[in-house]
């Protein structure tokens, strides 16, 4: 039987059973019916927003900001530390940025890079840029050196707007960027701009607060942002976001899902250079005039303290953020907050229900989307362990992990997988669901499949494996690069990690494939962060746990104990160095264990054992 079906049939059955039970049992569907009825006006508005087809319509991020200023002038738009910026103030302050940027020659179609950490100025600058019909290239604030230089260079920007807190990093690469001007944004009141640099903060104060005339020419189909990929598999690429996609996100997440209004506060601890923050969170708040409460950097210890201080009613997450909160020691006030609905992606099944239960979260609007993708899944029915449904044309197709490519039949077309099976997600590219791609046309073309089911059709390759759960629902499984093949079976790193995380001494884990001499494919290796001291780790108990949870070929052969896992600024686990170091004690310098062939327990991986494995004396 196929690995995925064997591994997780119980989850599939649970979801199908839940959907079927809801359809049969009034006690189950009535609460959801009441939930939908309560949100019906917002759902209707959201569907209207999502369904907009005319990309020449004059509708944009800026026009939504202007409408909130007209409708809700005194309600808060941004909350940050002790600052409160109303919708009217946000509109006028971003107009001042637009006016000043226009005075520097920025106009429709021009690119302005924004390198500012999470604080109101970042949103005000970005809003000013997009009101002109220009494009904000929102650069990852964690980047340094060569990677930062690359991101700034491929933006082809007319102007670089840089926060005081990141000026030193920018200054290191500034000399390689050509003639584009650089503008400095003050962080501290007493600070002064570096000599010879545009002091944007000082100049903006005297700029006009009037709505720029250019806003009337900004249309749905116009680009608004460049969002950079994480660069975990190479140098970052700039994906193109449009006003159309931002407003569709407002309709899907802010209206149809969370149904936020002027009395809501959406808490945001994710970096603004990430689409979950810039598009999902910001648009969701703007959709109904809610306030966006920003934190400079995510903090486990201050998260719920912030939520209570801002009186937040919702927050946007990335799955690992929820895991960090769940791993933090339980406190008496874990449910002492107003949050009852959350929206995000990557909440894994192993912590889904425990997270909801511990923190009293009623509604989880998990979604699936890619920055460069042309559609999304949303869990509108508030079911557990699913990314929900997708209104756009999509398919899950058979994928050959060994060849790292989809399977084509004798007719040259791809093959759809059946209910319960896992396949590569592809989404049809057409006029309504356009693929905006990257700034690099070659990179964009690589993301497309042609002649998929019929001659001439075009589909976007998500690069992700999802399970068909039936009822047009799906469950995220893994990135194709994170799935490896061992003993003739496909192994999902995410699903193995979920099983491992169920062991009480494991706080978190990451799983990856490593090659062994004489082995066919790659065997599993897991890096573990423990809740206990290394000398207290119950190795035998762990071995029993994985035997009970995983088929033989999915059980990790090697273990590595780490004090913490390396992550990106958006909480993605970094596995590159782990894969390269493998299980060589000379490279690792941390406790290693191996599960020898035909044995039931892990043993310390010594240099002698490693040499025996290297000589292929151990047949795994």
VEXDREN-2710 file (C-alpha; in Angstrom, 1 decimal):
% VEXDREN-2710
k/r/px/py/pz
1/UNK/0.0/0.0/0.0
2/UNK/1.2/3.5/-0.8
3/UNK/3.1/5.1/2.2
4/UNK/0.8/8.2/2.6
5/UNK/-2.4/6.1/2.7
6/UNK/-0.9/3.7/5.1
7/UNK/0.7/6.4/7.2
8/UNK/-2.2/8.7/7.6
9/UNK/-5.4/6.9/6.6
10/UNK/-6.8/7.6/10.1
11/UNK/-6.5/11.4/9.5
12/UNK/-8.2/11.2/6.1
13/UNK/-11.0/9.0/7.6
14/UNK/-11.3/11.5/10.5
15/UNK/-11.9/14.4/8.1
16/UNK/-14.2/12.5/5.8
17/UNK/-16.1/11.2/8.8
18/UNK/-16.3/14.7/10.3
19/UNK/-17.7/16.1/7.0
20/UNK/-20.2/13.2/6.7
21/UNK/-21.2/13.4/10.3
22/UNK/-21.9/17.2/10.0
23/UNK/-24.1/16.5/7.0
24/UNK/-26.1/13.9/8.9
25/UNK/-26.2/15.3/12.5
26/UNK/-28.1/18.6/13.2
27/UNK/-26.2/18.9/16.4
28/UNK/-23.0/19.2/14.4
29/UNK/-24.2/21.3/11.4
30/UNK/-26.4/23.7/13.3
31/UNK/-23.5/25.5/15.1
32/UNK/-21.7/25.9/11.7
33/UNK/-24.9/27.0/10.1
34/UNK/-25.2/29.6/12.9
35/UNK/-21.6/30.6/12.4
36/UNK/-22.2/31.1/8.7
37/UNK/-25.5/33.0/9.3
38/UNK/-23.7/35.3/11.7
39/UNK/-21.1/36.1/9.1
40/UNK/-23.4/36.1/6.1
41/UNK/-23.2/39.8/5.3
42/UNK/-19.4/39.7/5.5
43/UNK/-19.3/36.4/3.5
44/UNK/-21.4/38.1/0.8
45/UNK/-19.0/41.1/0.7
46/UNK/-16.1/38.7/0.6
47/UNK/-17.4/36.6/-2.2
48/UNK/-18.1/39.8/-4.2
49/UNK/-14.6/41.0/-3.7
50/UNK/-13.1/37.6/-4.6
51/UNK/-15.3/37.4/-7.7
52/UNK/-14.1/40.6/-9.3
53/UNK/-12.9/39.9/-12.8
54/UNK/-12.3/43.3/-14.3
55/UNK/-8.6/44.1/-13.6
56/UNK/-9.0/47.5/-15.1
57/UNK/-11.3/48.5/-12.3
58/UNK/-10.1/51.5/-10.2
59/UNK/-9.7/49.6/-6.9
60/UNK/-6.6/49.2/-4.8
61/UNK/-5.0/49.1/-1.4
62/UNK/-4.9/52.9/-1.4
63/UNK/-8.6/53.2/-2.2
64/UNK/-9.4/50.9/0.7
65/UNK/-7.3/53.0/3.0
66/UNK/-9.1/56.1/1.8
67/UNK/-12.5/54.5/2.2
68/UNK/-11.7/53.5/5.8
69/UNK/-10.6/57.0/6.5
70/UNK/-13.9/58.4/5.2
71/UNK/-16.0/55.7/7.0
72/UNK/-14.1/55.3/10.3
73/UNK/-11.9/58.3/10.7
74/UNK/-11.4/58.0/14.5
75/UNK/-11.1/54.2/14.8
76/UNK/-7.6/52.8/15.1
77/UNK/-5.9/51.4/12.0
78/UNK/-2.5/50.7/13.6
79/UNK/-1.5/49.9/17.2
80/UNK/2.2/49.7/18.1
81/UNK/3.7/49.8/21.6
82/UNK/2.1/53.0/23.0
83/UNK/1.2/54.5/19.6
84/UNK/-2.4/54.7/18.1
85/UNK/-2.8/55.7/14.5
86/UNK/-6.4/56.2/13.3
87/UNK/-7.7/55.4/9.8
88/UNK/-7.7/59.1/9.0
89/UNK/-4.2/59.6/10.2
90/UNK/-3.0/56.5/8.3
91/UNK/-4.5/57.9/5.1
92/UNK/-3.0/61.3/5.6
93/UNK/0.4/60.2/6.7
94/UNK/0.7/57.7/3.8
95/UNK/-0.4/60.6/1.5
96/UNK/2.5/62.6/2.8
97/UNK/4.8/59.7/1.9
98/UNK/3.2/59.5/-1.5
99/UNK/3.7/63.3/-2.0
100/UNK/7.3/63.2/-1.0
101/UNK/8.1/60.1/-3.1
102/UNK/6.5/61.7/-6.1
103/UNK/8.7/64.8/-5.5
104/UNK/11.7/62.4/-5.9
105/UNK/10.4/61.2/-9.3
106/UNK/8.6/58.0/-8.2
107/UNK/5.6/57.3/-10.4
108/UNK/3.4/54.4/-11.6
109/UNK/5.4/51.3/-12.3
110/UNK/8.5/52.5/-10.5
111/UNK/10.0/50.2/-7.8
112/UNK/11.0/51.4/-4.3
113/UNK/12.7/49.0/-1.9
114/UNK/11.6/49.1/1.7
115/UNK/14.0/47.9/4.4
116/UNK/12.3/48.7/7.7
117/UNK/11.5/46.4/10.6
118/UNK/8.0/46.0/12.0
119/UNK/6.9/49.4/13.0
120/UNK/4.2/51.8/11.7
121/UNK/6.6/53.6/9.3
122/UNK/6.9/50.4/7.3
123/UNK/3.2/50.3/6.5
124/UNK/3.0/54.1/6.0
125/UNK/5.9/54.0/3.4
126/UNK/4.4/51.0/1.6
127/UNK/1.0/52.6/1.5
128/UNK/2.5/55.8/0.1
129/UNK/4.3/53.8/-2.6
130/UNK/1.3/51.8/-3.8
131/UNK/-1.0/54.9/-3.8
132/UNK/1.2/56.2/-6.6
133/UNK/0.8/53.0/-8.6
134/UNK/4.5/52.2/-7.8
135/UNK/5.7/48.9/-6.5
136/UNK/7.1/48.3/-3.0
137/UNK/9.9/45.7/-3.0
138/UNK/9.6/44.6/0.7
139/UNK/13.0/43.2/1.5
140/UNK/13.7/40.6/4.2
141/UNK/15.1/42.5/7.2
142/UNK/17.2/39.5/8.2
143/UNK/19.3/39.5/5.1
144/UNK/22.8/40.6/5.2
145/UNK/25.8/40.9/2.8
146/UNK/25.6/39.1/-0.5
147/UNK/22.0/38.0/-0.1
148/UNK/20.8/41.5/0.8
149/UNK/22.8/42.9/-2.1
150/UNK/21.2/40.4/-4.5
151/UNK/17.6/41.2/-3.3
152/UNK/18.2/45.0/-3.6
153/UNK/19.9/44.6/-7.0
154/UNK/17.2/42.4/-8.7
155/UNK/14.5/44.9/-7.6
156/UNK/15.8/47.5/-10.1
157/UNK/14.6/50.2/-7.7
158/UNK/14.4/53.9/-8.3
159/UNK/14.8/54.6/-4.6
160/UNK/15.8/52.7/-1.5
161/UNK/13.9/53.6/1.7
162/UNK/15.8/52.3/4.7
163/UNK/15.1/52.3/8.5
164/UNK/17.6/53.7/10.9
165/UNK/17.8/50.3/12.6
166/UNK/19.0/48.6/9.3
167/UNK/21.1/51.4/7.9
168/UNK/24.4/49.8/8.8
169/UNK/23.5/46.6/6.9
170/UNK/22.4/48.6/3.9
171/UNK/25.5/50.8/4.0
172/UNK/27.7/47.6/3.6
173/UNK/26.2/46.8/0.2
174/UNK/25.2/50.3/-1.0
175/UNK/28.3/50.8/-3.2
176/UNK/27.3/47.8/-5.4
177/UNK/23.7/49.1/-6.2
178/UNK/24.3/51.7/-8.8
179/UNK/22.9/55.2/-8.8
180/UNK/19.5/54.8/-7.1
181/UNK/19.0/57.3/-4.3
182/UNK/18.8/56.1/-0.6
183/UNK/16.4/57.6/1.9
184/UNK/16.7/57.3/5.7
185/UNK/13.7/56.7/8.0
186/UNK/14.2/57.8/11.7
187/UNK/13.6/55.4/14.5
188/UNK/14.5/57.6/17.5
189/UNK/13.4/61.2/17.8
190/UNK/16.9/62.5/18.5
191/UNK/18.6/60.6/15.6
192/UNK/20.1/62.4/12.6
193/UNK/20.4/61.0/9.1
194/UNK/23.9/60.1/7.9
195/UNK/25.7/62.8/6.0
196/UNK/24.8/63.0/2.4
197/UNK/21.7/60.8/2.8
198/UNK/18.1/61.9/2.1
199/UNK/16.4/62.5/5.5
200/UNK/12.9/61.2/4.5
201/UNK/11.5/61.5/8.0
202/UNK/12.2/65.2/8.1
203/UNK/11.0/65.9/4.6
204/UNK/7.7/64.0/4.9
205/UNK/6.5/66.1/7.8
206/UNK/6.0/69.1/5.5
207/UNK/4.6/67.2/2.5
208/UNK/1.0/67.5/1.4
209/UNK/-1.6/65.4/3.2
210/UNK/-4.0/65.5/0.2
211/UNK/-4.8/62.3/-1.6
212/UNK/-2.5/61.9/-4.6
213/UNK/-4.2/62.3/-8.0
214/UNK/-2.3/59.2/-9.1
215/UNK/-4.5/57.0/-6.8
216/UNK/-7.4/57.4/-9.2
217/UNK/-5.3/55.6/-11.9
218/UNK/-4.3/52.6/-9.8
219/UNK/-6.2/49.5/-11.0
220/UNK/-6.8/46.0/-9.7
221/UNK/-4.4/44.4/-12.1
222/UNK/-1.5/46.7/-11.3
223/UNK/1.5/45.2/-9.3
224/UNK/1.8/46.5/-5.7
225/UNK/4.6/44.5/-4.1
226/UNK/7.6/42.4/-4.7
227/UNK/7.7/39.6/-2.1
228/UNK/11.0/37.7/-1.9
229/UNK/11.2/34.0/-1.5
230/UNK/13.1/32.7/1.6
231/UNK/16.2/31.8/-0.4
232/UNK/16.5/28.4/1.4
233/UNK/17.1/26.7/-1.9
234/UNK/19.2/29.4/-3.6
235/UNK/19.2/33.2/-3.9
236/UNK/15.8/34.9/-3.2
237/UNK/13.5/35.5/-6.1
238/UNK/11.1/38.4/-6.3
239/UNK/7.5/37.3/-6.7
240/UNK/5.0/39.8/-8.0
241/UNK/1.9/40.7/-6.0
242/UNK/-1.0/42.7/-7.4
243/UNK/-3.7/44.9/-5.9
244/UNK/-6.1/42.2/-7.3
245/UNK/-4.6/39.5/-5.2
246/UNK/-4.4/41.7/-2.1
247/UNK/-8.1/42.6/-2.3
248/UNK/-9.0/39.0/-3.0
249/UNK/-7.1/38.2/0.2
250/UNK/-9.2/40.8/2.0
251/UNK/-12.3/39.2/0.8
252/UNK/-11.3/35.6/1.6
253/UNK/-9.6/36.0/4.9
254/UNK/-10.8/39.3/6.4
255/UNK/-14.4/39.0/5.3
256/UNK/-15.5/35.4/4.4
257/UNK/-13.3/33.7/7.1
258/UNK/-12.6/35.9/10.1
259/UNK/-15.3/38.5/9.4
260/UNK/-13.4/41.3/11.1
261/UNK/-15.0/44.7/11.6
262/UNK/-14.3/48.1/13.2
263/UNK/-14.4/46.7/16.7
264/UNK/-11.8/44.0/16.1
265/UNK/-8.1/44.0/16.7
266/UNK/-5.9/41.7/14.7
267/UNK/-2.5/41.0/16.4
268/UNK/0.5/40.6/14.1
269/UNK/3.9/39.3/15.3
270/UNK/5.0/38.1/11.9
271/UNK/7.5/40.2/9.8
272/UNK/5.9/42.5/7.3
273/UNK/8.2/41.3/4.5
274/UNK/6.2/38.0/4.6
275/UNK/3.0/37.6/2.7
276/UNK/1.1/36.3/5.7
277/UNK/1.7/39.7/7.3
278/UNK/1.7/42.1/4.4
279/UNK/-1.2/40.6/2.4
280/UNK/-3.2/38.3/4.7
281/UNK/-3.0/40.2/8.0
282/UNK/-3.0/43.8/6.6
283/UNK/-5.8/43.1/4.0
284/UNK/-7.9/41.3/6.6
285/UNK/-7.8/44.2/9.0
286/UNK/-8.4/46.8/6.3
287/UNK/-11.3/44.8/4.9
288/UNK/-13.7/45.7/7.7
289/UNK/-11.8/48.6/9.3
290/UNK/-10.2/46.6/12.1
291/UNK/-7.0/47.7/13.9
292/UNK/-3.7/46.0/13.1
293/UNK/-1.7/45.6/16.3
294/UNK/2.0/45.2/15.3
295/UNK/4.8/43.7/17.4
296/UNK/8.4/44.5/16.4
297/UNK/9.5/40.8/16.7
298/UNK/7.7/37.7/17.8
299/UNK/8.2/36.8/21.5
300/UNK/6.9/33.6/23.1
301/UNK/7.0/35.2/26.6
302/UNK/5.2/38.4/25.6
303/UNK/2.8/37.1/23.0
304/UNK/-0.3/36.7/25.2
305/UNK/0.7/39.7/27.3
306/UNK/0.5/41.7/24.0
307/UNK/-2.8/40.1/23.0
308/UNK/-4.4/41.1/26.3
309/UNK/-2.8/44.6/26.2
310/UNK/-4.1/45.4/22.7
311/UNK/-7.4/43.6/23.4
312/UNK/-6.9/41.5/20.3
313/UNK/-9.8/39.4/19.0
314/UNK/-7.8/37.5/16.3
315/UNK/-4.2/36.9/15.2
316/UNK/-2.4/35.6/12.1
317/UNK/0.0/32.7/12.5
318/UNK/2.6/30.5/10.9
319/UNK/2.4/27.0/12.2
320/UNK/5.7/27.0/14.0
321/UNK/4.6/30.1/16.0
322/UNK/1.8/28.0/17.4
323/UNK/4.2/25.2/18.3
324/UNK/6.4/27.6/20.2
325/UNK/3.5/28.9/22.1
326/UNK/2.3/25.4/22.9
327/UNK/5.8/24.3/24.0
328/UNK/6.0/27.2/26.5
329/UNK/5.1/26.1/30.0
330/UNK/1.3/26.3/30.7
331/UNK/0.1/29.3/32.7
332/UNK/-3.1/29.9/34.6
333/UNK/-4.0/32.8/32.2
334/UNK/-3.6/30.8/29.0
335/UNK/-7.3/31.4/28.2
336/UNK/-7.5/34.9/29.6
337/UNK/-7.8/36.7/26.3
338/UNK/-10.4/37.8/23.7
339/UNK/-9.1/35.8/20.8
340/UNK/-11.5/33.3/19.4
341/UNK/-10.5/33.0/15.8
342/UNK/-7.1/32.8/14.1
343/UNK/-5.9/32.6/10.5
344/UNK/-2.7/31.3/9.0
345/UNK/-0.9/28.3/7.5
346/UNK/1.3/25.5/8.6
347/UNK/-0.6/24.4/11.8
348/UNK/0.3/20.7/11.8
349/UNK/-2.2/18.0/12.8
350/UNK/-0.1/16.9/15.8
351/UNK/-0.7/20.2/17.7
352/UNK/-4.0/21.4/16.1
353/UNK/-6.4/20.2/18.7
354/UNK/-4.1/20.6/21.7
355/UNK/-3.5/24.2/20.7
356/UNK/-7.2/25.0/20.4
357/UNK/-8.0/23.3/23.7
358/UNK/-5.2/24.9/25.7
359/UNK/-5.7/28.5/24.5
360/UNK/-9.5/28.4/24.0
361/UNK/-9.5/29.0/20.3
362/UNK/-12.8/28.3/18.7
363/UNK/-12.2/29.0/15.0
364/UNK/-9.0/28.1/13.0
365/UNK/-9.0/29.4/9.4
366/UNK/-6.1/27.5/8.1
367/UNK/-5.2/28.3/4.5
368/UNK/-2.9/27.1/1.8
369/UNK/-1.3/29.6/-0.6
370/UNK/2.0/30.4/-2.2
371/UNK/3.4/34.0/-2.6
372/UNK/3.8/33.4/-6.4
373/UNK/0.7/31.2/-6.7
374/UNK/-2.6/32.0/-8.4
375/UNK/-5.1/30.7/-5.9
376/UNK/-5.6/29.5/-2.3
377/UNK/-7.4/27.0/-0.1
378/UNK/-9.3/28.3/3.0
379/UNK/-10.8/26.3/5.8
380/UNK/-14.1/28.2/5.7
381/UNK/-16.1/25.4/7.5
382/UNK/-13.7/25.5/10.5
383/UNK/-12.8/21.8/10.3
384/UNK/-9.8/20.3/12.0
385/UNK/-6.6/19.3/10.2
386/UNK/-7.4/20.6/6.8
387/UNK/-6.5/23.6/4.6
388/UNK/-10.1/23.6/3.5
389/UNK/-11.4/24.0/0.0
390/UNK/-10.4/25.9/-3.1
391/UNK/-13.0/27.5/-5.5
392/UNK/-10.5/27.7/-8.4
393/UNK/-9.6/24.9/-10.8
394/UNK/-6.9/22.7/-9.3
395/UNK/-5.7/19.1/-9.5
396/UNK/-3.6/16.7/-7.4
397/UNK/-1.4/14.7/-9.8
398/UNK/0.8/11.6/-9.3
399/UNK/4.4/12.6/-8.5
400/UNK/7.6/10.5/-8.9
401/UNK/9.8/11.4/-5.9
402/UNK/12.9/9.6/-7.4
403/UNK/12.8/11.5/-10.6
404/UNK/11.5/14.7/-8.9
405/UNK/8.8/15.2/-11.5
406/UNK/5.1/14.5/-12.1
407/UNK/4.1/11.2/-13.8
408/UNK/3.0/11.5/-17.4
409/UNK/0.9/8.7/-18.9
410/UNK/1.3/7.2/-22.4
411/UNK/-0.7/10.0/-23.8
412/UNK/1.8/12.5/-22.3
413/UNK/-0.7/13.9/-19.9
414/UNK/-0.6/14.0/-16.1
415/UNK/-2.6/11.6/-13.9
416/UNK/-4.9/12.7/-11.1
417/UNK/-4.7/10.9/-7.8
418/UNK/-7.8/9.5/-6.1
419/UNK/-9.5/10.3/-2.8
420/UNK/-7.2/9.6/0.1
421/UNK/-4.1/9.8/-2.1
422/UNK/-1.3/12.3/-2.1
423/UNK/-0.3/14.2/-5.2
424/UNK/1.4/17.4/-6.4
425/UNK/-0.8/20.4/-6.3
426/UNK/-1.2/22.2/-9.6
427/UNK/-3.6/25.1/-10.4
428/UNK/-4.9/26.1/-13.8
429/UNK/-3.7/29.4/-15.1
430/UNK/-6.3/31.3/-17.0
431/UNK/-7.6/34.9/-17.4
432/UNK/-9.4/34.8/-14.1
433/UNK/-6.7/33.0/-12.1
434/UNK/-3.6/34.6/-13.6
435/UNK/0.0/33.7/-12.7
436/UNK/1.8/36.9/-12.0
437/UNK/5.1/35.1/-11.5
438/UNK/8.5/36.5/-10.7
439/UNK/10.4/39.5/-11.9
440/UNK/12.7/36.9/-13.7
441/UNK/10.7/35.5/-16.7
442/UNK/12.9/32.4/-16.9
443/UNK/12.2/31.6/-13.2
444/UNK/8.5/32.2/-13.9
445/UNK/8.4/29.8/-16.9
446/UNK/10.0/27.0/-14.7
447/UNK/6.9/27.1/-12.4
448/UNK/4.6/26.2/-15.3
449/UNK/3.4/22.9/-16.7
450/UNK/2.0/22.9/-20.2
451/UNK/-0.2/20.4/-22.1
452/UNK/-1.2/18.9/-18.7
453/UNK/-4.6/17.4/-19.5
454/UNK/-5.2/18.7/-23.0
455/UNK/-3.1/20.5/-25.6
456/UNK/-2.4/24.1/-24.8
457/UNK/-3.5/24.2/-21.2
458/UNK/-1.2/25.8/-18.6
459/UNK/-0.9/24.9/-14.9
460/UNK/1.1/26.4/-12.0
461/UNK/3.4/24.0/-10.2
462/UNK/3.0/24.6/-6.5
463/UNK/5.9/22.4/-5.5
464/UNK/3.8/21.0/-2.7
465/UNK/2.2/17.6/-2.0
466/UNK/-1.4/17.6/-0.7
467/UNK/-3.8/14.9/0.2
468/UNK/-7.2/14.7/-1.4
469/UNK/-9.6/14.5/1.6
470/UNK/-12.8/14.5/-0.4
471/UNK/-15.5/17.1/-0.6
472/UNK/-13.0/19.4/-2.4
473/UNK/-11.0/19.5/0.9
474/UNK/-7.2/18.9/1.1
475/UNK/-4.5/18.5/3.6
476/UNK/-0.9/19.8/3.2
477/UNK/1.7/17.1/3.4
478/UNK/5.1/18.3/2.4
479/UNK/7.3/20.2/0.0
480/UNK/8.4/17.9/-2.8
481/UNK/12.1/18.6/-1.8
482/UNK/11.3/17.5/1.7
483/UNK/9.9/14.2/0.7
484/UNK/12.5/11.4/0.2
485/UNK/12.3/7.8/-0.9
486/UNK/13.6/4.9/1.2
487/UNK/13.1/1.2/0.8
488/UNK/10.9/1.8/-2.2
489/UNK/8.5/4.1/-0.3
490/UNK/7.9/7.9/-0.2
491/UNK/8.6/9.4/3.2
492/UNK/7.1/12.7/4.3
493/UNK/9.4/14.6/6.6
494/UNK/6.5/16.6/8.1
495/UNK/4.4/13.5/8.9
496/UNK/7.4/11.7/10.5
497/UNK/8.2/14.9/12.5
498/UNK/4.6/14.9/13.7
499/UNK/4.9/11.4/15.0
500/UNK/8.2/12.1/16.7
501/UNK/6.8/15.2/18.4
502/UNK/4.3/13.0/20.1
503/UNK/7.0/11.6/22.4
504/UNK/6.8/13.5/25.6
505/UNK/10.5/14.3/25.9
506/UNK/10.6/15.9/22.4
507/UNK/9.9/19.6/22.2
508/UNK/10.3/19.9/18.4
509/UNK/12.0/18.1/15.6
510/UNK/13.0/18.4/12.0
511/UNK/13.4/15.4/9.7
512/UNK/15.5/15.1/6.5
513/UNK/16.9/12.4/4.3
514/UNK/20.6/11.4/4.3
515/UNK/22.5/9.1/2.0
516/UNK/24.3/6.0/3.3
517/UNK/26.8/4.0/1.4
518/UNK/25.2/1.0/-0.2
519/UNK/21.7/2.4/0.5
520/UNK/18.9/2.8/-2.0
521/UNK/17.6/6.4/-1.8
522/UNK/17.9/8.4/1.4
523/UNK/17.2/7.2/4.9
524/UNK/15.6/9.3/7.6
525/UNK/17.5/11.4/10.1
526/UNK/15.8/13.5/12.8
527/UNK/17.3/16.5/14.7
528/UNK/15.6/16.7/18.1
529/UNK/15.2/19.5/20.6
530/UNK/14.5/17.8/24.0
531/UNK/12.4/19.0/27.0
532/UNK/14.9/17.3/29.2
533/UNK/18.7/17.0/29.7
534/UNK/20.5/14.9/27.2
535/UNK/21.5/12.4/29.9
536/UNK/17.8/12.0/30.8
537/UNK/16.7/11.2/27.3
538/UNK/14.8/7.8/27.3
539/UNK/16.4/6.4/24.1
540/UNK/14.6/3.0/24.5
541/UNK/11.3/4.7/25.2
542/UNK/11.7/6.9/22.1
543/UNK/12.5/3.8/20.0
544/UNK/9.3/2.1/21.2
545/UNK/7.4/5.2/20.4
546/UNK/8.5/5.5/16.8
547/UNK/8.0/1.7/16.3
548/UNK/4.4/2.2/17.4
549/UNK/3.8/5.3/15.3
550/UNK/5.7/4.7/12.0
551/UNK/6.2/1.9/9.5
552/UNK/9.8/0.5/9.5
553/UNK/11.0/2.5/6.4
554/UNK/9.7/5.8/7.9
555/UNK/11.5/5.4/11.3
556/UNK/14.5/7.6/11.4
557/UNK/17.8/5.7/11.2
558/UNK/19.9/8.5/12.7
559/UNK/19.1/11.0/15.6
560/UNK/20.9/14.3/16.3
561/UNK/20.2/16.1/19.6
562/UNK/20.3/19.9/19.4
563/UNK/19.8/22.8/21.8
564/UNK/17.6/24.5/19.2
565/UNK/16.6/24.4/15.5
566/UNK/17.7/27.0/13.1
567/UNK/14.8/28.9/11.5
568/UNK/14.3/31.7/9.0
569/UNK/12.7/35.0/9.9
570/UNK/9.3/33.4/8.9
571/UNK/9.8/30.3/11.1
572/UNK/10.7/27.9/8.3
573/UNK/13.1/25.3/9.5
574/UNK/16.6/25.4/7.8
575/UNK/17.7/22.0/6.8
576/UNK/20.5/22.6/4.4
577/UNK/23.4/22.5/6.8
578/UNK/21.9/19.5/8.6
579/UNK/21.7/17.6/5.4
580/UNK/25.3/18.5/4.4
581/UNK/26.7/17.5/7.9
582/UNK/24.7/14.3/7.8
583/UNK/25.7/11.9/10.6
584/UNK/29.5/12.4/10.6
585/UNK/30.6/12.9/14.3
586/UNK/33.6/14.9/13.0
587/UNK/31.3/17.4/11.4
588/UNK/28.3/17.4/13.9
589/UNK/29.8/17.9/17.3
590/UNK/26.5/17.1/19.0
591/UNK/25.1/13.8/20.4
592/UNK/24.3/11.3/17.6
593/UNK/22.5/8.0/17.7
594/UNK/21.9/5.3/15.1
595/UNK/19.4/2.5/14.8
596/UNK/21.5/-0.4/13.6
597/UNK/20.0/-2.9/11.1
598/UNK/17.6/-5.4/12.6
599/UNK/17.9/-3.9/16.1
600/UNK/15.2/-2.4/18.2
601/UNK/17.0/0.4/20.0
602/UNK/19.2/3.4/19.2
603/UNK/22.8/3.3/20.2
604/UNK/25.4/6.2/20.3
605/UNK/27.0/6.8/17.0
606/UNK/30.7/6.6/17.6
607/UNK/33.5/7.3/15.2
608/UNK/34.0/3.5/14.9
609/UNK/30.4/2.9/13.9
610/UNK/30.5/5.8/11.5
611/UNK/33.6/4.4/9.8
612/UNK/31.8/1.0/9.5
613/UNK/28.8/2.7/7.9
614/UNK/31.1/4.6/5.5
615/UNK/32.7/1.3/4.4
616/UNK/29.2/-0.1/3.8
617/UNK/29.8/-2.8/6.4
618/UNK/26.3/-2.1/7.8
619/UNK/23.4/-2.8/5.4
620/UNK/20.4/-0.6/6.2
END
